[in-house]
Amino acid sequence: MSVTIKEVARASGVSPATVSFVLNRTPGQVIRPETQERVREAARALGYVPHGVARALREGTSRVVLLDVGARRGGPILEGFILGMSTELAAHDHSLLVQHGTHDHALQSAIAAVSPRAVVDISGPFRHVNPAAPEGGWVYGLASHALTQLAHLRDRGHSTVAFGAPGPHADIPHDRLPHLAQAAERLGLAAPAVVATGTDRDATARAIAELRQRHPEVTAIAAVDDETALAILSALPRLGLSAPGDLAVIGFGDSEYGALWAPALTTVHVEAERLGAHAARVAIGLDPVAEPTTGSRVVVRESA
């Protein structure tokens, strides 16, 4: 039978709250050093094991889920996904640990340190949370959201589009480009080129000018994220162009800055929190959340 905080409190002559403050190293508490040592000595003598550790020893793992995001940079979709995961896990007495970076030894160290209940890996191509989703994730997942993005352009009369992506040295996986290409094919759109944004407006303007020279039939650009879309919008005036009159531009992710731009950025909002909640439930062996027919919608503004 495990030792409780109350038993440690009785043995050390302090309140259970004081025991909790000492053993959890709670900041902002003024507890005399000799009292702290008396509490720790009582805990050692009685063999007290914190509740979470004791449970981990019984279950063989901790109640921690490790999320590996790799080099994927932040943004509203990743932030929403993490919030959805952490909220759902907390509702089931679990915690979320997020591992950033591409160093495999760091990931292995984290796994060894916390013995997680599960590891969710979105460091590579993140097509959808549920691999068993119909048609390989087209109904619900990042692949389906490319359809949402490009269907908006098609419905507004655009038949030839380009894709906007960060330059080759940007720190974002370009795993959305295949999704966009597949979506364009499904929708019957021509997509002859990718516009790689530069390090400043002039470089991006040159990329757009080259696109228009080589492919004058392109009337719209679908960007892999809002940051890329805003870079393109910022460069258009350098060429005497405007959106949507000369080139329609649509982003992806619904960042907080899109609505502040002029013209305001049309973008795609993804139900990332729901995706995160779904991933959390699957990770700890619960029934997944009900999947809607689509997990995204277009936020219609001025640029497309």
C-alpha positions, 0 to 999 in steps of 0.5 A, a space after each residue: 500500500 502506497 504512502 500518502 502525503 498525509 502520512 508524510 505530514 504527520 511524520 514531519 509535523 507539518 501540514 499536507 499543504 507544506 509537504 506538497 509545496 516542499 516535494 513539488 518545489 512549488 515556487 513562491 513559498 517561504 518554508 524554512 530550510 530545516 522544515 524542508 529537510 525534515 519533510 524530505 527525510 520523512 518522505 525518504 524514511 516512509 518510502 513515499 513515491 509521488 502519485 504520478 510516479 507510482 502509477 507509472 511504475 504500476 502501468 509501465 509507462 507515464 501518463 505523458 504523450 510525446 508529440 514530435 513536431 520535428 522541424 515544422 515551424 509554428 503557426 496557427 495550425 500547429 498551435 491549434 493542434 497542440 492545444 487540442 491535444 493537450 486539452 483532450 489529454 488533460 481531460 483524461 489525466 494525461 499530459 503532453 510533451 512537445 519535442 522540437 528539432 531534428 536530432 534523433 538522439 534528443 527524441 530518444 533521450 526524451 522517450 527514455 526520460 519520461 517513458 511516454 504512453 505514446 509517441 505521435 510523430 508529425 515531423 514528416 509529411 502530415 497528411 492526416 491523423 487517421 491513416 484509415 480515413 477514406 481515400 487516403 485522407 481526402 475526406 478529412 486531413 491536410 490533403 483534403 484542405 488543399 481541395 478546399 483551398 483550390 476549389 475556392 479559386 476554381 469557383 471564382 473562374 480561375 483555371 490556371 494557378 501557381 503554388 507559392 512556397 518559401 524559398 529553398 532555405 526556409 525552415 518549413 517542410 514543403 509537404 503541402 506541395 504534393 497535396 496541392 498538385 493532387 488537388 489541382 488534378 482532381 479539380 481539373 486545374 492547370 498548375 504549371 509553376 511554383 513561385 518561391 518567395 525570396 528573402 525580401 520583397 524585391 527578390 519575391 517580386 522578381 520571382 513573380 515577374 518571372 512567373 508572369 513572363 513564363 506563364 502569363 495564363 496564371 491568374 491565381 497563386 495558392 500559397 502553402 501558408 499565410 506567411 508565404 501569401 503575405 510575402 507575395 502580396 507585399 511584392 505585388 506593388 513592386 511590379 505595379 500589380 494588385 490582388 485580386 485584379 492581376 493575381 488572386 492570392 489565397 493563403 493557408 492557416 488563417 493567421 492573425 495577420 491576414 486580416 490586417 493586410 491590405 488587401 485582406 488575405 483570403 485564407 483557409 481555416 483548419 479545425 486544428 484543435 479537433 485534429 489534435 483532440 482526435 490524435 490525443 484520443 487515438 494515442 491513449 486508446 480511446 474512441 476517436 472524435 467524430 470526423 466531420 465531412 471536412 475539417 476546413 473552410 475558406 475565410 473569404 476576404 479581399 485577395 482572392 
